[in-house]
Amino acid sequence: MLVESRARVMGSEIEWMMFGKLGRRRIPNILGEYLGPPPGECIGTVFMRECLPPELFYPDIKVTMEGNGIIMKNGARAYLDTGNHFEYATPEGLEYFQEEGIAFSLFKSNLDVREVSCGLHENYSIRQTLITEVGDFRGLLALLGPHLISRIFYTGNGWVYFKNDRPRYCLSQRARVTPFNLTGTAVFRRSIINTKNEGLSEGGITRLHVVCGDATIAEPAIYLRFAVTDIILRMIEDGFLRKGFLGSNPNLVRAFKAFANDSTLRKPFDFGKAKFTVVNLEEKYRDLARRYFELHAQASAEDTRALNLWDEVIAAAKTPKPHEALATFTDWAIKKVLIEQDMERLGYGWASNNGCVLKYSGKAGKRESIRYRIKNIDLSFPRLVPAGVTDNPRVRRLMRRVATDEDILGVLDLPRPSCRSYARALQLKWFHDEYKRTGCRMTIRGNWSYLRGEVESKSEWPHPGRGTVVFSNPDPNDKEMGEPVFS
């Protein structure tokens, strides 16, 4: 008898590359750079206070987090994390596609021009006992790690770097700044999997923290990142994938970098039992997933959708010009197509010296070097506001859609019921509705486990107590907001 598919809470934290200006001083990015006036404030604090779109919040209530940050009306969080980078935490949910980015005046990228790094961290709920069952995090890495480094041909965001005065192309920005297989920190010692082991519920659930992913705009890349990883985790949890199925090569970081630097997708890497290209490795996982659903588990409609899209990207990657075939699916391929279209139009190429000046006049007659021209396309691709390359209708027509605009806009107000933050969003709506009913303004503070509202005018408060109301964080499986506690 086939086992039914299980639900898994999934979500991501996106660290945004931010550019801005305060007073007369231009700030290159958010990472650790302070400015004035006001003294002691970084650009992220000013941005959260003054620039976030008002439609993301209820106009009559203000919700702040302990320490720093704010909670949006859909339950998502925006805050400054370690290093003063701006971070957006999605409403974690059971569905694979969650809107990962709201159109801030930011760059959805992993590297800036100096290759200072921002991350995209994925979170997956797993059984606390799984780490012990597979032989600690090293055992989990042996089973899941090869997928995390080979999926980059459909989840990578692409990057141009220069070697021997020539431009070179890399599939994954994060691969360039990931030197370790496993570490306990995601900031100073970047790795494929972060070993932070946090119990998130009373049901024996912990968080798997994957920190080697790229921030992408293309919807199929976002969807497959979660969908395929979820399927492989189920195969591991059910004992279908066993240690040593690929061989014994532990140096996944070397393979990660080798795969990332091969935009032909043809160069093999030795994994002990066999050599695999980046595409062959995903094919092996895909074939095992097909067998898993034939012999062990019942595929849901969403599993079938994910498997079919996985088939499509693998088939596209095996064509003679994989970046052209993959351009509807993922950022690195779309970006490479745009760069090569510019090369053809202006008469330069991958063999050109990056210091050469193009026979082309840019804006106001400015002549541009090849290095400047190609990096301008590279860095402007993930810019969302003001309008970047990906807002160009020509590029938008290239990108395959996974969700409709209605799907995405709908979760700005209230996340799907399967989201972990659904109850939190209902709690925020309760505060908003209560203000409309009573006219009592509240200041609301919270953290990851509760919301606490303090009434400004206690004499008008119609409820018991002295004007304080607290909602505790409900169980992630609850679809109700819980009962308010008045004091």
N, C-alpha and C positions, 0 to 999 in steps of 0.2 A: 504494500500500500504506500502510495506516495505521500510525503510529508507536505502540508500546506505551507505557503510562504509566510514568513514572520515579519512583523513590523519592526522598524529600527528608527530611532530618532537620529536625525542627521542635520548638520548645519555647518556654517563656515564663519570665520572671522576674517575680514578683509582689511588689511592695513593700506591706507591710501597715501599716494605720493601727492603732497600738497604744495602749491606755489601761491604766493600772495604778496601783498604789499601793505605795509602799515606805516602811515605818515609818509615820510620821504624815503624810507628804507625798503628796498626790495629784498624779499626773503626767498632764497633758492628752493628750499624745501623744509618740511616740518621737522626732520629728524634731529632732535637735540638742539635746535637753533632758537635762541631766545631773542626777543626784540623789544623795542620800546618806542614811544610810550604805549600802553602803561608798562612800567618796569616789571620784570618777572613773569610776564605772560607770554606764552608761545602762541604761534599763529593758530594752532588747533583750538585753543581756548576761545580766542576771538571769533574763529569761524563758527564754532558751535553756538556761541552766544548771539551772533549777529547775522549769520549767513544761511543757516539751514532753512529750507523752504517752509513757510508757515503751515502749509497743508499737511505736513507730517505730524502735526500736533493738534490737540484740542486748544482752541484759543483762550479758554477761560480757566485752565488749570496748568500749572507748571510742575513737571516731574523731574527731579534730579536724583542722581545716584550718589551713594556715599563715596567720598573721595573726589571723583569728578565724573562727568558724563550725564547723559540724559536718556530718558526712556521715551520712545515714540509711541504713537497711539496704536500701532500694530504690535507692540510688545518688543520690538527690536531695540537694541542698545547702540548708542554712539558714545564713544569715550576716548580719552587719551590713555594709551597703554604704556608699558615700559619703553623709555626712550622718547616719550612725548610724541609718538606718532598717532595720528587719528585712525581710529578703528571702528568698523561697523560690524556688529554681530547680528546675523540673520535670525529670524524666528525659526528655530530648529524644528524640523517637522519630519513626517513619515514619508512624504512624497519626494521624489528625486529632484524635481525642478523647484527651487525656491529662488525668488528674485534676489540676486546677490548684490546688486548695486543700485542706489538711487542716484539720480543725476546731479551730484554735487559738483562744485567747481574744483575737481580733482582729477588726477590721473590714475586709472586702474592699471597699475604697473607694478613689477617687482623690483626694478632697478631704476635709478636716476642716471644722469649723464656721467656721474663719477662711479657708477656701479655700487652706490650705497643701496642697501637692500630693504625692501618691505616684503612682508609675507602674506600668503593666503593659507590659513590653517583650516583643515577639515576636522570635524568631530563626528564620531560614530559611536553610538551606544553599543556596548558588548557586555557579555557576562563577566563578572569579576573573576570567575574561576577559569576563564579561557586562557589567560596568560600563563597560569600554572599548568594547564592541560597540555599546552604546546611547548612547554619547556622554557618559560620566561619570554621576555621581549625578543631575544635573539631567535627563539623558535618561531615567533610570530613574524619576524622580519624575513626569515627564510621562506615562509609560505606566501606572504603578501608583498614583500619588498620588490621582487622582480616585476610584479605588475605595476607598482608605483613608479618605477623608473622607466618602464617601457610604454606606458600609456601616453607619454608625452607627444607621440606623433598625432594624437587627436585631442590632447588637452594643453599642449604647449602654447606659449604666447609669442615666441620668437624674439630674437635679439641680434643686432649687428654689432660686431666687435672688429678690431683691426689687428692684424698680425703681419709683420714684415711690410708695413705700409700698404696692405691690401685689405679690402673689406672681407669679412668672413660672416657666415650666418650660423646661428645657434637656435635650435628648436625651443629650448627652455631657458628662461632667465634664471629660474631658481636653481637649476643644475650648476650654474656658474658659481654659486655661493653656498653650496652644500658640501662640506668636507667630511661629514661623519655619517655613519649608519644609524646610530642611536645616541641620544644625549638626553639629559634631564632638563635642559634649558632650550628654549626656542629663540633666544635673542643673540647670545654671544657664541654659542657652539651649535651651529645650524646642522640639522640632520634630516634623515628621511622620515623617521618616526620619533616623536618626542615621548619619553617614557613617564611623563607625569601621569600618575595613577590616581584618579579622583573618583570616589564613590558618589554617584549622583542621585541615588534613591535608596529606599529601604528594600528594594527588590533584588539586591545583589547586582546592580548595573553600574558599570564604570565607563569612562570615556576613553576611546582610542583617539589620540591626537596626531594627525598626519600633517607634517609641516613642510613638505617638499613640493607642494602644488604651485601652479602658476595662476595668476589672476587673469581671467579671460572674459571676453565680451560675447563671443559667439555662443549661442544658446546650446547647440549640440555638445560643445565641449563641457559646458557647465553640467548639463544633464548626464552625460556619460561618466563624468568624473565620479558622481555619487552613485549612479545606477550600477555600474560595473563593479565598483569597489564593494558595494553592498552585497552583490551576488557572490563575489569571491569570499567575503567574510562569512556568509552563510555556509559555503563549501568547507571553510576551515572549522567553523563551529560544529558542523555535523560530522567531522572527521573524514570528509571526502578527499580533501587535500592532505597529504602526509609529508612529513619531513623528508627532504632529499629527492623530491620529485623532479627537480631540475639539475641536481648535482650538488657539489659542496663548495662552490666558489663564493666566499663571503664578501668579496670586495665589490659590493653593489655600487659604491660611490664612483669607482672607476668606470663601471659599465654605464652608469647614469650620465657621466660626462662624455663618454664615447658615443653613446646614442644621441645625446643632445647636439654634438658637433657633426653629425652625419645627416644632412638634409636630403640625401639620396635615399635614406632608409634601407641601405643595402649592405652595410658593413657588419659582419658578425662579431660577437663577443663570446669568449669561452666561459661557459658556466659549469665546467667539470665533466658532466656526462655528454654534453653536446654544445655546439656553437649555435647561437641564436642571433638573428638580426632583431631590431626593435619590433618589427612587424611579426616575425616568426614567434617571438615570445608571447605577444598578445594573442596570436592564433592558437597557441597551445592552451592558454587560459580559456579562450573562447570555446575550443573543442571540449575541454574538460567541463565547462559550464553546460554545454549541450548534453553531455553524458549525465551530468548531475541531475538535470531536469528530466531526462529520460528514465533514469534508474532509481532516483532517490526522492526528489522533491517535485511538487506540482507547481508549474510556472504560472504566475498570475498574468493578467493582461499587461501589466506594467513590465513584468519580466520579459515577456515576449517582445514588447516594443523596444526594450533596451537591447535584447539580443539581436534583433533585426537591424537596429542602428549600428550596433557593434560590427555586424557583418558588413555593413555598407562602408564604414571607415576603413576596415581591413582590406576590402576589395579595392577601394580608392588608393590606398597606400601601396598597392602592388602594381600600379600602372607605371608606364615609363616616366611620366612626369608627376610624381605623387603630390607635389605642392599645388599643382593646378587642379588635380582631381579632389584634393582635400580642402580646397578654398571655400567651399560652402559650409564646412564643418568646424574649422578651428582657426584661431587667431594667427598662429605662425605662418600658415599657408596663405591666408588672405594677405598678410603683410608682405610676404615674399613676392606674391604676384604683383602687388602694387609697386614694390621697389623695382622689379624687373620690367614692368611697363614704363616706369620713369627712365630706366637705363636705356631701353630701346628708343624712347622718344628723344633723349638728349645725347645719345651716343657714348655712353660709358658702360662699364661692366664689372664683374667680380674680379677681373684681373687688372683693373685700372689702379694706378697709384692714387691713394686717397688725398694727396696734396694737390693734384691737378685741378686747375680752375676750369669749370665748364664754359663752353662757348654759348652762354645763356645768360641773359640779364634777368635777375629776379625783380622783386618789387623795388621801385625807385631806382632801377638800373643797377642794382647790387649784383656783383658777380660772386658766384658761390663755388667753393671747393667741393669735390666729390664727397669728402668726409662730412662737410656741413650738410650737403644736400641729402645724403642717405640717412644720416642720423636724425635729420629733421622729420623725415617720413617715419622712421622707427619710433621716435619719441612722441610724435603727435598722434600716432595710431590709437593709443588707449585714452586720449583726452576726450572727456565727455562734455564738459561745459567749461569755457566756451566751445563751440562746435569743433570737434576734431575730425580726423579722417573717417572714422567709422560712422559719422553722421551723414557722410556723403551718400546720396541716393544710389550711386553706382555700387558702393560697397554694401549698402543695406540689401540691395537685390542679390548680391552674392551670398549673403548669410542665410542659412536654413533656419526657419523658425521651429521652435519646440513648444513654446507657449504663445498664446495670443496676447495682444495688448490689453485686452479686457482682463485676462488672467493676472497679468502683472500689476495693472493699476488697482485691481480689486483688493490685493493684499496690502496695499498701503494703508487702508483703513482697518481691516480686520483680517488676520491671517487665516489660513484654512483650519478647520477644526482639528486636523491631525497634527497641527504645530504645537510644540511645547509651550509657546507663548500665547496660545489662544485664550486660556483662562486669564492671563495677565492683561491681555487686551480688553477682555470683558470687564475686568476690574477698573481699568482706566475709563472705560465707557460709563461705568457706574458713577464714578466721581463727576464726570462731565454731565450726566443726566441729573445727578443730585444738585449740582450747581444751578442747572436750568430750572429745577423744580423749587429750590429753596432760596436761590440767590446768594447762598453762602460761599464765598471764595475760600479755597484751600491751598495750602502749600504742601506738596507731596514729596516725600523723600523715600528712597527705596534702595535695595541692593538685589542680589540674585535670589533672595529668599523671601522678601516681604515688600509691601507698600504701606506707608504710614502717612495719613493725611491729618493736618492740623488746620482747624477752622480759624480764619482771621477774625471774624466777628462772632464770638461764642454766644452772645445774648440771643442771636437769631437761630441758633442750632436746634432743630426739632427732635433730635435723637437723644437717647440717654447719655449720661456722662458729661465730660467737660469739653467736648469738641474735638476728640481724637478718634480716628477710625483706622483700623489695621486689617489688611488682608495678608494672610500668610501665603507662601508659594504652594499651590496645589500640586498633587502628584501629576507627573507628566502625562499619565494616561487619562486624567480627568478632563471632561469637556465642560465642566461647570466652574464658575469663578470662585466658589466657596462663599462662606458667610462672613460679612463684615463684623468685626469685634469693636464695640463702642466703649470708650472710657473717658 
